[in-house]
């Protein structure tokens, strides 16, 4: 193994996504023992033998690190990739973290979506909401960016509907809301920096092939 190989760096979305990604990498023989230390204050973790580095980042920052080459590879939800609109290659649907991006609201708001009326839409994902309403539905809307519980929007009269991620829909139901329209399915994706894809093509493609093989293996069992 030559000493001059550069490190390949992974940026992983914090939380469940990182946990699932590390489990998947372990199954193809890539481990990072340092990351298992719950008390560590380290920000960057290294596997010297395989010349790999890992760091955890907030979801919305992952595509930024990858676009600018601070990370070669990132793992993040497709909602974040769509919202951030960064110049990266999306190379693999990892198949976990599945959910849907939907337009939700009280049943009475269904009608407002039929007649191209001017409505207010609250969302943590203003770009996804804008693209859906302007480019797919051709409906002019007023989009309000929220950072917290968007379900509050229709309840307190801030917005007519919301655009948000739906997993089970139980939070919606508890608050008298429902899915009115589905925008797109979502899941965890692997993204790659455009320059890294050319410079480290062999190593990155080998990694993608191994992960894809392991995923297919899991599906057949």
DRENVOVO-936809 format. One record per residue: residue in one letter; x, y, z of N, C-alpha, C in turn. Coordinates in steps of 0.2 Angstrom, whole numbers, plus 2048, in hexadecimal, padded with zeros to 3 digits. Example, Ala and Ser with C-alpha at 12.3 -4.5 7.8 and 13.67 -1.06 7.14 Angstrom:
// DRENVOVO-936809
A8427E482783E7EA8278427F0827
S8407F58238447FB824840800827
This chain:
// DRENVOVO-936809
X8047FA800800800800804806800
X80480A7FB8088107FB807815800
X80C81980280B81E808808824805
X8098257FF80782C7FC7FF82C7FA
X7FC8277FC7F58277FA7F182D7FE
X7ED8317FB7EA8368007E4832803
X7E28368097DC83380C7D6835808
X7D18308097CA8328067C683380C
X7C383980C7BF83C8127B883B811
X7B48398167AD8388167AA83D81B
X7A58418187A184581D79A84181E
X79884082479283C82578D840829
X78784082778184482B781841831
X78184583778184383E77A83F83F
X77B83B844775837846774830843
X76D82F84276C82883F76F826839
X77082C83477382B82E77A82882F
X77E82C83378582A834786823837
X78182183C78181B83F78081583A
X77B81683577981183077F81182B
X78281682978881682478E812827
X78F81482D795810830794809831
X78E80783278C80083378D7FD82C
X78B80082678B7FE8207937FD81E
X79780282079E80281E7A17FC821
X79F7FB8287A27F582B7A17EF828
X79B7EE82579A7E882179E7E781B
X7A17EC8197A67EB8137AD7EC815
X7AE7EC81C7B57EB81F7B87F2820
X7B47F78207B77FE8227B4800829
X7B980082D7B78028347BB808836
X7B880C83B7BC81183E7BA811846
X7BF80E8497BE80C8507BE813854
X7C18188527C181E8567BA821857
X7B68208527AF8238527AB81F857
X7AD8198597A881685E7A9818865
X7AE81C8667AF81F86D7AA82486E
X7A582387279F8278737A182E877
X7A782E87A7A983487E7AE83887A
X7B08368747B583A8717B384186F
X7B884586F7B684C86D7B984E866
X7BC8488637BF84985C7BA84B857
X7BC84F8527B885184D7BA84D846
X7C084A8467C28468407C4840842
X7C283A83F7C48348417C883183B
X7CD82D83C7D182A8377D2823837
X7D28208317D48198317DA81982D
X7E08188307E781982D7E8814828
X7E680E82A7E88088257E480981E
X7DE80B81E7DA80C8187DB813815
X7DE8178197DF81E8167D8821816
X7D482181B7CD82481B7CD829821
X7C982E81F7C78338257C0833825
X7BD83482B7B683582C7B483B830
X7AF83F82F7AD8448337A5845833
X7A284783979B84783979984F838
X79485083579285783378A857834
X78885D83478185E83477E85D82D
X77985982C77685782577785D820
X77486382177586881C77C86A81A
X78186981E78886A81D78B865818
X78985F81978C85A81578E85B80E
X78885D80A78985E80378E864802
X78F86980679386F80679B86C807
X79C86880C7A386580C7A5861806
X7A085E8037A18597FD7A385E7F7
X79E8637F679F8677F07A686A7F0
X7A886D7F67AE8717F67B486C7F8
X7B38667F87B98617F87BC8607FF
X7B98638047BB86180B7BA85A80D
X7B58578097B385080A7B384D803
X7B58478027B58447FB7AE8417FA
X7AC83E8007A583A8007A183D805
X79A83D80479683F80979083A809
X78D83A80F78783681078183A813
X77C83B81077784081277083E80F
X76B84081276483F80F763843809
X75F84080475E8437FE75A84A7FE
X75684B804753851805758857806
X75E85580976385A80A76685C803
X7688567FF76B8577F976685C7F4
X76085A7F475B85E7F075B8667F3
X75B8667F975A86D7FC7608717FB
X76686E7FC76C8727FC76F8747F5
X76D86F7F076E8707E97768717E7
X77A86D7EB78186E7EA78386A7E4
X78986C7E178C8687DB7908627DE
X78D85D7DE7908567E078D8517DC
X79084B7DC78E8457D878A8417DD
X78483F7DC78083B7E07818347DD
X78482F7E17878297DE7838237E0
X77F8237E677C81D7E977781F7ED
X77181B7EC76C81B7F176D8167F6
X76E8187FC77081380176A80F804
X76481180275E80D80475C80E80B
X75F81181075C81281675A81A817
X75781B81D75582281E74F82381A
X74B81E818746820813740824816
X73E82881273882C81473583080E
X73183580F72E83880972E84080A
X72F84480572E84B80672784C803
X72384F80871C850806719857807
X71385980471085F80670A85C80B
X70A85F81170585D816701863818
X6FC86281B6F886781E6F1864821
X6EC8688236E68668256E286381E
X6DD85F81F6DA85C8196D7862815
X6D58678196D186D8156D6871811
X6DD8708116E187380D6E2870806
X6DF8698066E08667FF6DD86A7F9
X6D886D7FB6D58717F56D98777F3
X6DD87A7F76E287F7F66E787D7F1
X6E88767F16EE8747EC6EB8727E5
X6E48727E56E18717DE6E18777DA
X6E087D7DD6DE8827D96E38887D8
X6E98867D96EF88B7D76EE8917DB
X6EB8917E16EA8977E56F18997E8
X6F189F7EA6F78A27ED6F789F7F5
X6FB89B7F76FB8987FE702899801
X70289980870889980B70A89280D
X71189180C71488A80D71A88B812
X71988781871F88881C72388181B
X72A88281C72E87D81B73587E81D
X73987881F74087982174487881A
X74087781574387580E74087A809
X74288180973F8868057408847FE
X7468827FC7488817F574487B7F2
X7438757F673F8707F47388727F3
X7358767F772E8787F772D87D7F1
X7328817F07328867EA7328827E4
X73787D7E373787A7DD7318767DB
X72E8737E172886F7E07228737DE
X7218797E171B87D7E071C8817D9
X7228847D87238887D27248847CC
X72887F7CC72A87B7C67258757C5
X7238727CA71F86C7C871786D7C8
X7158717CD70E8737CE70C8797CB
X71187E7C97108847C670B8887CA
X70C8887D170888C7D670C8917D9
X70A8977D970E89C7DD70C89C7E4
X71189B7E871089A7F071589F7F3
X7138A07F97178A47FE71B89F802
X72189F80272589980672889C80C
X72789981272989C81872E89781B
X73489981C73989481F739893826
X73888D82873888C83073E887831
X74088783774588383974387D83E
X73E87F84273B87A847736876844
X73187584972B870847726874842
X72787283C72387583771C873837
X71A86E83B71386C83C70F87283F
X71387684370F87C84670D881841
X71088183B70E886836706886835
X7038818336FC8818316F8882838
X6FA87F83D6F687F8436F6886846
X6FB88A8466FA8918486F9896843
X6F789483D6F58988386FB89C834
X70189A83570689D83170689B82A
X7048958297048928226FE88E820
X6FD88D81A6F78898186F9881818
X70088081570287981570A87A817
X70D87481871487381971786E814
X71D86F81372186A80F726867814
X72686181572A85E81A72B856819
X73085381D73184C81C72C848820
X72984381D72583F821728838821
X72883582772A82E82872482A829
X72182B82F71B82683071482B830
X71583183170F83583070C836837
X70E83383C70B83384370B83A846
X71083E84571084584770B849844
X70A84883D70584C83A6FE84A83D
X6FD84483D6F68418406F5844846
X6FA84484B6F98478526F784E852
X6F985284C6F785984C6F285B847
X6EE8568456E98578406EB859839
X6F18568376F38588306F485182D
X6F48518266F584B8226F984D81C
X6FC8488196FF8488126FA84A80D
X6FC8508096F78528046FA8507FD
X7008517FD70484F7F670B84C7F8
X70D8477F47148457F57188487F0
X71E84B7F272384E7ED7288497EB
X72B8467EF7308417ED73283C7F3
X7348367F17378317F673E8347F8
X7408327FE74783480074A82E804
X75182F80475582A80775C82C808
X76082880B76782A80C76B829805
X76F82E80377382E7FD77A82F7FE
X77E82C7FA78582D7FA7878327F5
X78B8377F778D83C7F279483D7F1
X79783F7EC79E83F7EB7A08467E8
X7A68487EA7A884F7E77AA84D7E0
X7A98527DC7AA8527D47B18507D3
X7B68547D67BD8537D47C084C7D7
X7BD84A7DD7BF8447E07BD83E7DC
X7B783F7D97B583A7D47BA8387CF
X7BD83D7CC7C283C7C77C983A7CA
X7CB83E7CF7D283C7D27D38367D5
X7CD8347D97CD82E7DD7C88297DA
X7C78297D47C28257D17C281D7D3
X7C881B7D27C98137D47C78127DB
X7C98157E07C88147E77C08157E8
X7BE81A7E67B781C7E77B28177E4
X7B38157DD7AF8117DA7AF80A7DD
X7B58087E07B68017E37B18017E9
X7B18077ED7AD8087F37A68077F1
X7A480B7EC79D80B7EA79B8047E8
X79F8007E479D7FA7E279D7F57E8
X7A17F67ED7A07F17F379A7F37F7
X7987F97F87927FB7FB78C7F87F7
X78C7F97F17867F77ED7867EF7ED
X78B7EC7ED78B7E57EE7887E27F4
X78A7E67FA7887E48017817E5801
X77E7EB7FE7777ED7FE7737E77FB
X7757E57F57727E07F17727D97F5
X7777D87F87787D27FC7727D2802
X7727D880576D7D980A7657D8808
X7647DA80275E7DA7FF75C7D37FD
X7607CF7FB75F7C87F975E7C37FF
X7607C680575F7C280B7597C380F
